Amino acid sequence: MNTPLEQVDAALQEAQIAFFSYKNSSRKMKAEFLRAIAEQIEALGGELVSTAMRETNLPEARIVGERGRTTGQCRMFADLVEQGDWVEARIDTALPDRAPLPKPDIRKMLIPVGPVVVFGAANFPLAYSTAGGDTVSALAAGCPVIVKAHPAHTATSELVASAIKKAVDKTGLPKGVFQHLHGNGFELGQALVKHPLTKAVGFTGSLAGGKALFDLACQRPQPIPVFAEMSSINPVILLPKTLSQQAEKTAATLVASITQGVGQFCTNPGLIIAIENEGLDKFIKSLSEGISNSLPGALLHQGIANNYNKRLTHALEQNGVTIEGQSTSSVIDNQGKPLVASVHATTFLTNPLLAEEVFGPFSLIVKCKDISELNAVVSHLNGQLTASILGDENEVATYSSLINTLIEKTGRLIINGVPTGVEVCPSMTHGGPFPATTDSRFTSVGTDAIKRFVRPVSFQNFPQRLLPDELKDNNPLGIWRLFNNEWKK
């Protein structure tokens, strides 16, 4: 199932036409549309669940949970749009008598950028794909969306696309507000990114794929932003005092996190860093036993299985890397074997390959001789989506330098928690410095995800009747605005 390349221009032209009317739709209309998407996805019932299970090898509970997250995101953004504050309206009224120069009337708000291309993700067939966070945040901003379905779950994507199209019809919006295309190769994606009417891109996937799209977008005559979530090994730092007291408990917690979803999360803990002592020896023994007793699981598709085995083999071939524990169960072709290995910090610091992501149920333990070496390892890391510190409050408080370094490296710093599991809420940052994402200023989860697909515009000396409603003095929308440094409705 492939979309002919000549349809790309037609799709973008239709999206651009839809943009001129959709961006000016009322808050109520956009909110109704987003809620209708959630309702239509739920109306797909068991067919959506069974189709997604068949295409991704994911269990029913995972698909049902992900469907709930997907519809929850739709309703969250509907509430945000209806409230209206997200446009960040700012009003500075004129001061014609100000000396030495008069001050003009200036008003500012966020407006949508235009048609957005979204690439479906392999590891989240619902929450990061056709009606996922990129799509609904762009629609909430007032941008039409063109989704390129992920080839690993095309039937699932088609079902969700049909639900969105029904929501478009139900709310009377232009059909070009949402379009759905298929392509197995790179050509379709390249054509979508290069098209002059595309104004932004959302992507979740590999570093190679995201960087290629980013580079392509930068080479355009008019460069556009690519918001790509790409690569993270999500380091977990084990503080020595707490580890000596809770080695077995900490190991059990990390076994569950490493193997959850067969390790196919962008927040999988791929790196564990600790200072060598008896507590670490005890932890490794317990962790290895837990991993050895873990069952292999079917990976999302054969491509991911091949890539996991290739990258795992390459990592284990590096000098100084020792296997500490691996699943003892036999593995069939498309399964991922849980495995943990270790390496000394001196070796890790001299081999950049060991800091690369191995997407699957694998984690590398870095053994440090002291706090100085631990700090060196953390400083050596690239940008990450998350970083975790496991230790009691008093012990954590003594590692202020480590905390400050991690804040510079990551989008979310966790105390006494594993990185797997991303709460969808306004305070969540799911992003981070490169190569975790292409732009660490933004999040792909939570209400602030909408800010990726808007830009600020100032209106100077506009007559009241020509201003957007959000910027008028007698605000008819009942939203809060910053009016000469004072919040008012």
Secondary structure, DSSP 8 states (H G I E B T S, - for coil): ----THHHHHHHHHHHHHHHHHTTS-HHHHHHHHHHHHHHHHHTHHHHHHHHHHHH---HHHHHHHHHHHHHHHHHHHHHHHH-GGG--EEE--BTT-SSS-B--EEEEEEE-S-EEEE--SS-TTTTSTTSHHHHHHHHHT--EEEE--GGGHHHHHHHHHHHHHHHHHHT--GGGEEEE--SSSHHHHHHHHSTT--EEEEES-HHHHHHHHHHHHTSSS---EEEE-----EEEE-HHHHHHSHHHHHHHHHHHHHGGGG-STT---EEEEE-SHHHHHHHHHHHHHHHTS--EE-SSHHHHHHHHHHHHHHHTSTT-EEEEE--S---TTEE--EEEEEEHHHHHH-GGGGS---SSEEEEEEESSHHHHHHHHHH---EEEEEEES-HHHHHT-HHHHHHHHHHEEEEEESS-S-----STT-----TTTTBS-TT--SSSGGGGGGGEEEEEEES--GGGS-GGGSSS-TT---EEETTEEE-
